[in-house]
């Protein structure tokens, strides 16, 4: 299944939450490949492309695209000798990443657990219904992945390989998996820009994005200044607000402290944009002048957009995994769409 960058975390968190609601822990292994695009051997890549059905002139064209290339290094005007490029896909092309994905796509054949891939970032996870047997199964799949990497001349990046147990906050148990070396057990992990904690709380992620947004806002104030309101507003909307809204349907906060922490960034930005001090004007009035919707309103909008995509099949996410339609329809409604969240329990 192919997901968007924001859609994959939503699908993954949904799986974790289902297990939590059923009182089962989930062990997750995050790993990435070392020197990803540079280490793909050309001949083995062509072999996989042939197995996918590519042949004739198209395969020959791809062979010429990949091979017969040379490279050299220049240091302060001094050139090294030319050397042939025997591995790697070109990163500055559209075709390069597609070829890389084609090369690693069969990694899913090694595991029976859930697996999610996005470029070179991969994670596998398994619900622990039976602690002993499920842990053994997950470890055997890691051994299989290690064999797969050796077979296809790839290497896992040890610094990016970590393990985490998704469970409630009172559970202090840890993981003990190996992938060549013992995997570090972590309490949180940043997956595709979303920081996932072991208890599925979002306070740590929100604290991270708020700090980053405040840093960028301070940089704008120091470098550009606040003399021109329209310029400052444009920079805020382009550089700061996206940090607070990336993948927001995944982590839309429900705790008041987290909601206020996010909104306080825009409170500060609105004061800077209008060159005001605290108490000069209500926050909502400043937003009206600047034509800035409240961040909480925008989060609701983005969540509704994502819901609409799921309901009407405009997303790769499965509607039946997330929602059910109400069996009783109101005679006052002018449509039959009344979805509600599924609640998973043991």
C-alpha positions as CSV (number, residue, x, y, z in Angstrom):
1,X,0.0,0.0,0.0
2,X,1.3,3.4,-1.0
3,X,0.7,6.3,1.4
4,X,1.4,10.0,1.3
5,X,4.0,11.4,3.8
6,X,1.3,12.5,6.2
7,X,-1.1,9.6,5.4
8,X,1.3,6.9,6.5
9,X,1.7,8.2,10.1
10,X,-2.1,8.4,10.3
11,X,-2.4,4.8,9.3
12,X,0.3,3.7,11.7
13,X,-1.0,5.6,14.7
14,X,-4.4,4.1,14.0
15,X,-3.0,0.6,14.2
16,X,-1.2,1.4,17.5
17,X,-4.3,2.9,19.0
18,X,-6.4,-0.1,18.1
19,X,-3.9,-2.4,20.0
20,X,-3.9,0.0,22.9
21,X,-7.7,0.0,23.1
22,X,-7.6,-3.8,23.1
23,X,-5.0,-3.7,26.0
24,X,-2.2,-5.1,23.9
25,X,1.3,-3.6,23.6
26,X,2.9,-3.2,20.2
27,X,6.7,-3.5,19.5
28,X,8.0,-1.3,16.7
29,X,11.3,-1.4,14.9
30,X,12.4,1.7,13.1
31,X,15.3,1.3,10.7
32,X,16.9,3.0,7.7
33,X,19.5,2.0,5.1
34,X,23.0,3.5,5.1
35,X,24.0,5.6,2.1
36,X,20.7,4.7,0.6
37,X,20.8,6.0,-3.0
38,X,24.6,5.5,-3.4
39,X,24.8,1.9,-2.5
40,X,22.4,0.2,-5.0
41,X,24.5,-2.1,-7.3
42,X,23.6,-1.5,-10.9
43,X,23.6,-5.1,-12.1
44,X,21.4,-6.3,-9.3
45,X,19.0,-3.4,-9.8
46,X,18.7,-4.4,-13.5
47,X,18.1,-8.0,-12.5
48,X,15.2,-6.8,-10.3
49,X,13.8,-4.6,-13.0
50,X,13.9,-7.6,-15.4
51,X,12.0,-9.7,-12.8
52,X,9.3,-6.9,-12.7
53,X,8.7,-7.4,-16.5
54,X,10.9,-4.7,-18.0
55,X,12.8,-5.9,-21.0
56,X,13.9,-5.0,-24.5
57,X,14.7,-1.4,-25.4
58,X,13.3,0.0,-22.1
59,X,15.7,-2.2,-20.1
60,X,18.6,-1.3,-22.3
61,X,17.8,2.4,-22.0
62,X,17.8,2.1,-18.2
63,X,21.1,0.2,-18.3
64,X,22.6,3.1,-20.3
65,X,21.0,5.6,-17.8
66,X,22.7,3.9,-14.9
67,X,26.0,2.7,-16.2
68,X,28.9,4.2,-18.2
69,X,29.2,7.1,-15.7
70,X,32.4,8.5,-14.2
71,X,33.1,10.8,-11.3
72,X,36.0,12.7,-9.8
73,X,36.6,15.0,-6.8
74,X,37.8,18.6,-7.0
75,X,39.5,20.1,-4.0
76,X,40.8,23.7,-4.3
77,X,41.2,23.4,-8.0
78,X,43.0,20.1,-7.9
79,X,41.3,17.2,-9.7
80,X,41.4,13.5,-8.8
81,X,41.5,10.8,-11.4
82,X,38.3,9.7,-13.0
83,X,36.6,6.6,-11.4
84,X,33.7,4.6,-12.7
85,X,30.4,4.8,-10.9
86,X,29.4,1.1,-10.2
87,X,26.5,1.7,-7.8
88,X,23.8,4.2,-6.9
89,X,20.8,5.8,-8.4
90,X,20.9,9.5,-9.4
91,X,19.2,11.6,-6.7
92,X,18.7,14.7,-8.7
93,X,16.3,12.9,-11.1
94,X,12.7,11.8,-11.0
95,X,13.7,8.3,-12.1
96,X,16.4,7.8,-9.4
97,X,14.1,7.4,-6.4
98,X,11.7,5.3,-8.5
99,X,14.5,2.9,-9.3
100,X,15.5,2.8,-5.6
101,X,12.0,1.9,-4.5
102,X,11.9,-0.8,-7.1
103,X,15.1,-2.2,-5.7
104,X,13.9,-2.4,-2.1
105,X,10.2,-3.1,-2.6
106,X,10.5,-6.8,-2.0
107,X,11.7,-6.2,1.5
108,X,8.1,-6.7,2.6
109,X,8.3,-10.4,1.5
110,X,10.6,-11.0,4.5
111,X,8.1,-10.3,7.1
112,X,4.6,-11.3,8.2
113,X,4.3,-8.4,10.6
114,X,3.0,-5.0,9.6
115,X,5.6,-3.1,7.5
116,X,5.5,0.5,6.3
117,X,8.1,2.0,3.8
118,X,8.7,5.6,2.8
119,X,11.9,5.9,0.7
120,X,14.7,4.6,2.9
121,X,12.7,4.9,6.2
122,X,11.1,1.6,7.2
123,X,9.3,0.3,10.2
124,X,7.9,-3.0,11.2
125,X,5.6,-3.6,14.1
126,X,3.7,-6.4,15.7
127,X,0.9,-6.6,18.2
128,X,2.0,-8.6,21.3
129,X,-0.9,-10.9,21.9
130,X,1.5,-13.6,23.2
131,X,4.5,-11.8,24.6
132,X,7.0,-14.6,24.1
133,X,6.0,-16.0,20.7
134,X,5.3,-12.6,19.1
135,X,8.7,-11.3,20.3
136,X,10.4,-14.4,18.9
137,X,8.6,-14.0,15.6
138,X,9.6,-10.3,15.3
139,X,13.2,-11.2,16.0
140,X,13.2,-13.9,13.4
141,X,11.9,-11.4,10.9
142,X,14.7,-9.0,11.8
143,X,17.2,-11.9,11.1
144,X,15.5,-12.4,7.7
145,X,15.8,-8.6,7.0
146,X,19.5,-8.8,7.9
147,X,19.9,-11.7,5.4
148,X,18.0,-9.7,2.8
149,X,20.3,-6.7,3.1
150,X,23.4,-8.9,2.8
151,X,22.0,-10.6,-0.3
152,X,21.3,-7.4,-2.0
153,X,24.5,-5.6,-0.9
154,X,22.8,-3.1,1.3
155,X,23.5,-2.1,4.9
156,X,21.3,-0.9,7.7
157,X,22.3,2.4,9.4
158,X,22.9,1.5,13.0
159,X,22.3,5.0,14.2
160,X,18.8,5.0,12.7
161,X,17.8,1.6,13.9
162,X,15.8,1.7,17.2
163,X,13.0,-0.2,18.9
164,X,10.1,1.0,21.0
165,X,7.2,-0.6,22.8
166,X,3.8,1.1,22.4
167,X,2.0,0.7,25.7
168,X,0.5,2.7,28.6
169,X,2.7,5.1,30.5
170,X,2.9,2.9,33.6
171,X,4.4,0.0,31.7
172,X,8.2,0.3,32.1
173,X,9.1,-2.9,30.1
174,X,11.7,-2.6,27.4
175,X,12.5,-4.3,24.1
176,X,15.5,-6.5,23.4
177,X,15.9,-7.0,19.7
178,X,19.1,-7.3,17.6
179,X,19.8,-6.4,14.0
180,X,23.5,-7.1,13.8
181,X,23.9,-5.3,17.1
182,X,21.4,-4.8,19.9
183,X,18.8,-2.2,19.0
184,X,18.5,0.8,21.3
185,X,15.2,0.9,23.2
186,X,13.7,4.4,23.1
187,X,10.7,6.2,24.6
188,X,10.0,8.2,21.5
189,X,10.9,8.3,17.8
190,X,10.5,10.9,15.1
191,X,8.8,9.1,12.2
192,X,8.3,11.1,9.0
193,X,8.3,14.3,10.9
194,X,5.9,13.2,13.6
195,X,7.4,12.4,17.1
196,X,5.7,9.2,18.4
197,X,5.9,8.5,22.1
198,X,5.5,5.1,23.7
199,X,2.2,6.0,25.4
200,X,0.9,7.7,22.2
201,X,0.7,11.1,23.9
202,X,1.5,14.2,21.8
203,X,2.8,16.6,24.3
204,X,6.5,15.9,23.4
205,X,5.8,16.3,19.7
206,X,3.9,19.6,20.3
207,X,6.7,20.9,22.5
208,X,9.2,20.2,19.8
209,X,7.2,21.9,17.0
210,X,6.4,24.9,19.2
211,X,10.1,25.4,20.1
212,X,11.0,25.1,16.4
213,X,8.3,27.6,15.3
214,X,9.4,30.1,18.0
215,X,13.0,29.8,16.8
216,X,12.0,30.6,13.2
217,X,9.7,33.4,14.4
218,X,12.6,34.9,16.3
219,X,14.9,34.6,13.3
220,X,12.4,36.5,11.2
221,X,12.1,39.2,13.8
222,X,15.8,39.6,14.0
223,X,16.7,39.5,10.3
224,X,13.6,41.1,8.6
225,X,12.0,43.0,11.4
226,X,8.4,44.0,11.9
227,X,8.3,47.4,10.1
228,X,6.4,45.9,7.1
229,X,3.3,44.1,8.3
230,X,2.4,42.4,5.0
231,X,6.0,41.1,4.6
232,X,6.1,39.8,8.2
233,X,2.7,38.2,7.7
234,X,3.8,36.5,4.5
235,X,6.9,35.1,6.2
236,X,4.9,33.9,9.1
237,X,2.4,32.1,6.9
238,X,5.2,30.6,4.8
239,X,7.8,29.6,7.3
240,X,6.3,29.4,10.8
241,X,2.7,28.2,10.5
242,X,3.5,25.1,8.3
243,X,5.7,23.9,11.2
244,X,2.7,23.9,13.5
245,X,0.3,22.2,11.0
246,X,2.4,19.4,9.4
247,X,0.4,16.1,9.6
248,X,-2.0,17.7,12.0
249,X,-4.8,15.2,11.5
250,X,-2.4,12.7,13.1
251,X,-1.7,14.6,16.3
252,X,-4.5,17.2,16.6
253,X,-4.2,18.0,20.4
254,X,-7.0,17.5,22.9
255,X,-5.2,18.7,26.1
256,X,-5.8,22.4,26.9
257,X,-2.2,23.0,27.7
258,X,-1.1,21.7,24.3
259,X,-3.8,23.7,22.5
260,X,-2.7,26.9,24.3
261,X,1.0,26.2,23.6
262,X,0.4,26.1,19.9
263,X,-1.9,29.1,19.8
264,X,0.6,31.1,21.8
265,X,3.0,31.0,18.9
266,X,0.5,32.9,16.7
267,X,-0.4,35.2,19.6
268,X,3.2,36.3,19.7
269,X,3.4,36.5,15.9
270,X,0.3,38.7,15.8
271,X,1.7,41.1,18.3
272,X,5.0,41.4,16.4
273,X,3.2,41.8,13.1
274,X,1.2,44.8,14.4
275,X,4.0,46.1,16.7
276,X,1.9,45.8,19.8
277,X,2.5,45.0,23.4
278,X,0.6,42.6,25.7
279,X,-2.8,43.9,26.5
280,X,-3.0,46.4,23.7
281,X,-5.6,44.5,21.7
282,X,-7.4,41.1,22.1
283,X,-5.8,38.3,20.2
284,X,-8.9,37.5,18.1
285,X,-9.1,41.1,17.0
286,X,-5.5,41.1,15.9
287,X,-6.2,37.9,13.9
288,X,-9.2,39.6,12.2
289,X,-7.0,42.6,11.2
290,X,-4.3,40.3,9.8
291,X,-6.8,37.9,8.3
292,X,-5.3,35.0,10.2
293,X,-7.8,32.2,11.2
294,X,-7.2,30.7,14.7
295,X,-4.9,27.7,14.6
296,X,-7.5,25.6,16.3
297,X,-9.9,26.4,13.5
298,X,-7.4,25.5,10.8
299,X,-6.7,22.2,12.6
300,X,-10.4,21.4,12.6
301,X,-10.6,22.2,8.9
302,X,-7.6,20.0,8.0
303,X,-9.1,17.1,10.0
304,X,-12.4,17.5,8.2
305,X,-10.6,17.5,4.8
306,X,-8.8,14.3,5.7
307,X,-12.1,12.8,6.9
308,X,-13.7,13.8,3.6
309,X,-10.9,12.1,1.6
310,X,-11.3,8.9,3.5
311,X,-15.1,8.8,3.3
312,X,-15.2,9.4,-0.5
313,X,-12.2,7.2,-1.4
314,X,-9.9,10.1,-2.3
315,X,-7.2,8.7,0.1
316,X,-5.4,5.4,0.3
317,X,-6.7,5.0,3.8
318,X,-9.5,2.5,4.2
319,X,-12.8,4.0,5.3
320,X,-14.0,0.8,7.1
321,X,-10.8,0.9,9.2
322,X,-11.7,4.3,10.6
323,X,-15.4,4.9,10.4
324,X,-18.8,3.4,10.3
325,X,-22.0,5.0,8.9
326,X,-24.8,5.5,11.4
327,X,-27.5,2.9,11.0
328,X,-30.3,5.4,12.0
329,X,-30.7,8.3,9.6
330,X,-32.3,11.5,10.7
331,X,-35.2,12.6,8.5
332,X,-33.9,16.2,8.9
333,X,-30.6,15.5,7.2
334,X,-30.3,16.0,3.4
335,X,-27.7,13.3,3.0
336,X,-27.0,9.7,4.3
337,X,-23.4,10.4,5.4
338,X,-23.1,10.3,9.1
339,X,-19.9,8.6,10.0
340,X,-18.6,8.0,13.4
341,X,-15.3,6.6,14.7
342,X,-15.0,2.9,15.4
343,X,-14.1,2.0,18.9
344,X,-11.9,-1.1,19.2
345,X,-12.1,-3.1,22.3
346,X,-11.0,-6.6,23.3
